[in-house]
Amino acid sequence: MTALAWLIPAALGLGFLGLMGFLWAVRSGQYEDMDGAARRILIDDDGPLTDDDRDQDAAGNEGSRDEAGDG
């Protein structure tokens, strides 16, 4: 019986904290744009890579490997 005296207030307190977190998220606009992130991933702002871009990328990656001690 004493366990219920601890568990019931703890459960009510955690539920209240969850409710307060949800209300904070709603008020701060977390649920305003539900489709924006899903559509944003489909937008391709970058053009195709050219040979010059690939050469610069390869040179940059080799340099970072040397600094890290991998190469």
Rosetta blueprint (number, residue, H / E / L):
1 M L
2 T H
3 A H
4 L H
5 A H
6 W H
7 L H
8 I H
9 P H
10 A H
11 A H
12 L H
13 G H
14 L H
15 G H
16 F H
17 L H
18 G H
19 L H
20 M H
21 G H
22 F H
23 L H
24 W H
25 A H
26 V H
27 R H
28 S L
29 G L
30 Q L
31 Y L
32 E L
33 D L
34 M L
35 D L
36 G H
37 A H
38 A H
39 R H
40 R H
41 I L
42 L L
43 I L
44 D L
45 D L
46 D L
47 G L
48 P L
49 L L
50 T L
51 D H
52 D H
53 D H
54 R H
55 D H
56 Q H
57 D H
58 A H
59 A H
60 G H
61 N H
62 E H
63 G H
64 S H
65 R H
66 D H
67 E H
68 A H
69 G L
70 D L
71 G L
